[in-house]
Amino acid sequence: MSALARHLAAWLAGRSARERLLLLGAVGLTAALSVVLTGRAMLEDLAVRRARVAAHDRELREVRRLAAVLERSTPSADTGAEASLLARLETAAGEVVGRERIASMTPEPDASADEERVSLQVRGATLPDTVRLLHALATASPPVAVTGLTLRKHPDDATRFDATLEVAQAR
């Protein structure tokens, strides 16, 4: 038996039966209260986590719903000439270089009434990706005319380019 245990046993032996009973009750009450409060804290934490999971589920359902709406609104390849140049360009660029690399797509305001023009900026594309995009535009039905191309090499990665394509299509 350790010195602390001996000291505690001697201290308890010096107490009356009534004091020992009160001390035993206090220890029991403290233990029961600790268990109840710990259980309550665990249940509250579980409730918070369930609410967080439910919120993530709602967000996921919303993202899936929006993805379905986007999928329905994206023009398919069989629409061909009926699709606007902007939609055709977005579809081709999204398939070849990925939507995350498309920096901007800007319709040109000074285009004539019989021609539609769009400027497409792609960030961080590789040279093969850029060539595949040009090929996809040239082989589209009807073909999309690329009227201008500017490539700027990334200063930190020589294999990546920022490309600006200017394309036109007759209306």
C-alpha positions as CSV (number, residue, x, y, z in Angstrom):
1,M,0.0,0.0,0.0
2,S,1.4,3.4,-0.8
3,A,1.9,6.2,1.6
4,L,-1.0,8.2,0.2
5,A,-3.3,5.3,0.5
6,R,-2.2,4.6,4.1
7,H,-2.7,8.3,5.0
8,L,-6.2,8.3,3.4
9,A,-7.1,5.1,5.3
10,A,-5.9,6.6,8.6
11,W,-7.8,9.8,7.9
12,L,-11.0,7.9,7.1
13,A,-10.6,5.7,10.2
14,G,-10.5,8.9,12.3
15,R,-14.0,9.9,11.0
16,S,-17.2,8.9,12.6
17,A,-19.6,6.4,10.9
18,R,-21.9,9.3,9.9
19,E,-19.0,11.3,8.4
20,R,-17.8,8.3,6.4
21,L,-21.4,7.7,5.1
22,L,-21.6,11.4,4.1
23,L,-18.2,11.2,2.3
24,L,-19.3,8.0,0.5
25,G,-22.5,9.7,-0.6
26,A,-20.5,12.8,-1.8
27,V,-18.1,10.6,-3.8
28,G,-21.0,8.6,-5.3
29,L,-22.9,11.8,-6.2
30,T,-19.8,13.2,-7.7
31,A,-19.2,10.1,-9.8
32,A,-22.9,9.9,-10.9
33,L,-22.9,13.6,-11.8
34,S,-19.7,13.2,-13.8
35,V,-21.2,10.3,-15.7
36,V,-24.4,12.2,-16.4
37,L,-22.6,15.4,-17.6
38,T,-20.2,13.4,-19.7
39,G,-23.1,11.5,-21.3
40,R,-25.0,14.7,-21.9
41,A,-21.9,16.4,-23.5
42,M,-21.5,13.3,-25.8
43,L,-25.2,13.5,-26.8
44,E,-24.9,17.2,-27.6
45,D,-21.7,16.6,-29.6
46,L,-23.5,13.7,-31.5
47,A,-26.4,16.0,-32.3
48,V,-24.1,18.7,-33.6
49,R,-22.3,16.1,-35.8
50,R,-25.6,14.8,-37.1
51,A,-26.7,18.3,-38.0
52,R,-23.4,18.8,-39.8
53,V,-23.9,15.6,-41.8
54,A,-27.4,16.5,-42.7
55,A,-26.2,19.9,-43.9
56,H,-23.6,18.2,-46.0
57,D,-26.2,15.9,-47.4
58,R,-28.4,18.8,-48.3
59,E,-25.5,20.6,-50.0
60,L,-24.6,17.4,-52.0
61,R,-28.2,17.0,-53.1
62,E,-28.2,20.7,-54.2
63,V,-25.0,20.2,-56.1
64,R,-26.3,17.1,-57.8
65,R,-29.5,19.0,-58.7
66,L,-27.5,21.9,-60.2
67,A,-25.3,19.5,-62.1
68,A,-28.4,17.9,-63.6
69,V,-29.7,21.3,-64.6
70,L,-26.4,22.2,-66.1
71,E,-26.2,18.9,-67.9
72,R,-29.7,19.5,-69.4
73,S,-28.8,23.1,-70.4
74,T,-25.5,22.3,-72.0
75,P,-26.0,22.0,-75.8
76,S,-25.4,18.5,-77.1
77,A,-23.1,17.8,-80.1
78,D,-26.1,17.1,-82.4
79,T,-27.4,20.6,-82.1
80,G,-24.6,21.7,-84.5
81,A,-25.3,24.9,-86.3
82,E,-28.3,25.8,-84.0
83,A,-26.1,26.3,-81.0
84,S,-24.5,29.7,-80.4
85,L,-20.8,30.1,-80.9
86,L,-20.4,30.8,-77.2
87,A,-22.1,27.5,-76.3
88,R,-20.2,25.5,-78.9
89,L,-16.9,27.0,-77.8
90,E,-17.6,26.3,-74.1
91,T,-18.5,22.7,-74.9
92,A,-15.3,22.1,-77.0
93,A,-13.0,23.9,-74.6
94,G,-14.6,22.1,-71.6
95,E,-14.1,18.7,-73.2
96,V,-10.5,19.3,-74.4
97,V,-8.8,21.4,-71.7
98,G,-11.4,21.2,-68.9
99,R,-13.7,23.8,-67.5
100,E,-11.3,24.7,-64.7
101,R,-8.8,26.0,-67.2
102,I,-11.2,28.4,-68.9
103,A,-10.4,31.8,-67.6
104,S,-13.0,33.8,-69.6
105,M,-15.2,33.7,-72.7
106,T,-16.1,37.2,-73.9
107,P,-18.4,37.9,-76.9
108,E,-16.9,40.7,-79.1
109,P,-19.3,43.7,-79.1
110,D,-18.0,45.1,-82.4
111,A,-18.9,42.0,-84.4
112,S,-21.0,42.6,-87.5
113,A,-24.6,41.5,-87.8
114,D,-23.7,38.5,-90.0
115,E,-20.8,37.3,-87.8
116,E,-20.5,36.2,-84.2
117,R,-17.1,36.6,-82.5
118,V,-15.9,35.3,-79.1
119,S,-12.6,35.7,-77.3
120,L,-11.6,32.6,-75.2
121,Q,-8.8,32.7,-72.6
122,V,-7.4,29.5,-71.3
123,R,-5.0,29.4,-68.3
124,G,-2.3,26.8,-67.7
125,A,-3.0,24.6,-70.8
126,T,-0.3,22.4,-72.3
127,L,0.7,22.8,-75.9
128,P,-0.8,19.5,-76.8
129,D,-4.1,20.6,-75.2
130,T,-4.1,23.8,-77.1
131,V,-3.5,21.9,-80.4
132,R,-6.3,19.5,-79.6
133,L,-8.6,22.5,-78.9
134,L,-7.7,24.0,-82.3
135,H,-8.2,20.7,-84.0
136,A,-11.6,20.2,-82.3
137,L,-12.7,23.7,-83.4
138,A,-11.5,23.1,-87.0
139,T,-13.2,19.7,-87.3
140,A,-16.5,20.8,-85.7
141,S,-19.6,20.7,-87.8
142,P,-19.8,23.5,-89.0
143,P,-16.1,24.5,-88.4
144,V,-15.3,27.4,-86.1
145,A,-12.8,29.8,-87.6
146,V,-9.9,30.8,-85.3
147,T,-9.1,34.3,-86.3
148,G,-6.4,34.9,-83.7
149,L,-4.2,33.0,-81.3
150,T,-1.9,34.3,-78.6
151,L,0.3,32.0,-76.4
152,R,2.1,33.2,-73.3
153,K,4.4,30.8,-71.5
154,H,4.1,30.5,-67.8
155,P,7.2,32.0,-66.0
156,D,7.2,29.2,-63.5
157,D,6.4,26.2,-65.7
158,A,7.7,26.1,-69.3
159,T,5.2,23.4,-70.3
160,R,2.1,25.5,-69.5
161,F,0.7,28.3,-71.5
162,D,-2.0,31.0,-71.2
163,A,-3.8,31.0,-74.6
164,T,-6.2,33.5,-76.0
165,L,-8.2,32.4,-79.0
166,E,-10.3,34.7,-81.1
167,V,-13.0,32.8,-83.0
168,A,-15.7,33.7,-85.4
169,Q,-18.8,32.0,-86.9
170,A,-21.2,33.2,-89.5
171,R,-24.8,33.7,-88.2
